[in-house]
Amino acid sequence: MPVVLILLTTLPLAPALAALAGRARVSETLSLVTALSSLGLAVALVPAAAHGPVQFGILRADAISVVFLLGTTFLYAATATYSIGYLGAERRHPGFSRYARRFHLGLNLFAWSMMCAPLMDGLALLWIAVEITTVVSALLVALDDTDNAAEAAWKYVLLASAGLGIGLLATIVMYYAGSTVLGSSYDVAFAPLLTAGTALPHTAVQLAFVLAVVGFGTKVGLFPVHTWLPDAHSEAPTPVSAMLSGSLLAVSFYAVLRYYQVAARTLGSGFPRTVLLVFGVLTLLLAALYLLEQRDLKRLLAYSSVEHMGILAIGVGLGAPLALAGVLLHVIAHAAAKGNAFFGAGVLVRKYRTKDTAVIRSCLDTLPWTAPLFLSAILALSAMPPFGLFRSEFQIIAGGLASAHDTITVVLVGLVTLAFLGLSVATTRMLFVRGGGDLPARGEPSAWMVAPMVAGLLVLLVLGVHPPADFADLLARGVAELGGGA
């Protein structure tokens, strides 16, 4: 298993280096092979991580790590596939070679950084990995060289850097808390901090946790530090938008969970859960309201991502074992559903040459494959059965009721329903309402852009109907690592 950890943290560097040579065909083929291999390696970690952490030097994979790694590697493989069709239409345009080189270099470095983050054994190393994701993803947001893309990238860099500055302060404060018990030479690894437990100074741990929620929460998209997210997701190339929404936000939430583990062990679960409930409810409220008035298709999906990050925060805040299992399942199901939604949106934007949901009409007539797959993604994001997000949100709600958080649970159900209305109204108009004037010619831009949506739909169905036994064991272990029921 140590070999698997090494491969996961080095493989994506190969297609990134190949992209520097400027051979688009070689880069996209190598990216696809690497992404599929990374997904296979992540799946191979599931049985081992379900029984305990896998350690090699500074690399460590426990059940929580592997859950987030599965979401990232699946979306990496889906995006690498989708990108072949996405770039195919641009192949004859002037400057394509330079664009493709930058795209594949950035895409693989972005995936590499997000795969490294959950495998870092230590808060300082985790902060570095998350910071690298910021630098690489900001360059990808600006890849299209438009004024709006440049503005979105700068806004992202400024806000994310400010947030990660606060996250660095959280790391320093937590180091101080650990040094009072473990001495000044320890390395801020997870195990020593968790072992120290209640011996850590409570005030320092409280401060570090709040700073971590605000700091890393900037990249999660938590209220009120979410404002970069709709612009960046809207202006980035569609494959990048999918990875930003489905993976980057989750990886940043993973960092918050690591601080949550230490805070819950030191302070008891009451304080960190309350903090997450406050941020989660406010985030979900904001997203639900904005979803009602969005006309930009990609911004609509961006606010849907804000909604789901709020759900994750509330799920952890509820704290019941069933709710925590729902949170971990939600991470992977959201990656598949949001990837499908953005992939479908990319096809719609390319076909109709607009992101305005008021202009896009009769999609079921013009896109026989993409339109139904996009609809299934929206239904999945709305927690409709039999998809994985229905199971995960049902577990979160059931856990909330079981832990006597009735008011929060009712608020959660109400706001999720409100968000569903915003998504469903826009989707119904685009897919079912017949438009006036000439429609685009019937047909799909590329089979490469449809294939990953089919794969994502299958994943959502498996997670919703009957998750594999090894995966269920992994979730159970992850719940125990989060201190479920403590």
C-alpha positions, 0 to 999 in steps of 0.5 A: 500500500505505501507504493499506492500512496507514492504513485497517487502523489507522483503520477499526475506530474507525468502528463503535466510534464508531457504538456510542456512539450506541446503535443496535444494528442500525447498530453490528452492521452497521457492525462486520460490514462493517468486519471483512470490509473489514479482512480484505480489506485484510490479504489485499491486503498478502500479495503485497507483504509477501512481497517486502519490508516496506511502510512508512509513517511509524510503520506497518510491515508485513513478512511476520511482521506480516501473518501475525499480521494475517491471524489477527486480521482473520479472527477479527474478521470471524468474531466480528462475524458470530457476534455478530449471532446471539449478541446476537439472543437477548438483544434483548428483555431489559431493558438490552439496548441498553446491553449491546449498545452496550458490547459493540460499542464494546469489540469494535471497539476490541479488534480495532483495538488488535490490528490496530495492534500488528503494524503498529507500527514500534518496540518502544515503540509495540508495547508501547503497543499491547499495553497498550491490548489489556489495558485494552479486553479486561479491560473486555470480560471483565467485560461480563456484570456477574457476580461471577465475571466481575468477579473474572476481569477484576481478576485479568487486569488485575493479572497482565497489568499486572505482566507488561507492567511487566516488558515495559516494562523490557525495552523500556527495556533494549533501548533502552539496548542500542541507544543504545550503538551508535546514539546516544541519539536513535534511536526503537527501530524494528526496522530500526536494532536489527537493523542494529546486530546483533552490535555491541549489548552482549550482556548487555543484549540477553540481559536484555531478551530474558528480560524480554520473554519473562516480561513479554509471556509473561504475556499469551501464557499461558506458564508460570508466568504463565498463571493469569489465562487460564482464568478470563478466557476462561471468564467473558468473553462467547463472542465475546470468548473467541474473540478472546482465545484466537485473537488476543490470545495470538498478538499478545502472542507476536508481541511476543516474536518481535520481541525474538527477532529482535534477540536472535538477530541479536546473540547468535546463536540458541542463547540465545534458542532455549534460553529459549523451549524451556524456557518452551514445554515447561513450558507445554505440560506444564502445559496437557496435565495440566490438560486431563485434568481440566477439566469447564468447557467454556470452561476446557477450551478456554482450557487448549487455548490455553495448549497451543498457545502452548507449541507456538509457543514450542517451534517457534521454539526448535527454530529449523529453517526448516521449524519456523519455517514451521510456527509462522507457519502455526500462528498462522493455523490456530490462530486459525481452529480456536480461533474455531470451538471457542469459537463451538461452545462458545457454542452448546452453553452457550446450548442446555444453559444450562451449561458443565459438560461432565458435563451436556452430552450428545447434542449430535449429536441436538440441534445438527445443524450446530454439533455436527459443526462443533465436533467438526471444530474439536476434531479440528483443534486435536488436529492431525488431518489434513487440517486446517491445524494438522496441517500446521503441527505436522507441520512443527514436528516435522519441523523438530525432527528435522531439527535434531537436537532429537530429545529435545525433539521426542519430548517435544512429540509425547508432550505433544500426544498427552496433550492430545489425550486430554483434549480428545477424552474431553470432546468424545466424552462431550458429542457421542456419549453419550446423556443421561438426562432431557429434552434441549433441542429440536432446532435451532440458535439462529441461522444467524449463529452457524453461518456463521462456523464453516463459514468457519473450517472451509474455512480450515482445510481450505485451509491443510491441503490446499493453501495458496495460492502467495502465502501460501506465499511470505509464510511463506517470507519470514517464515522468512527474517526470523526468521533461519531456519537461522541 
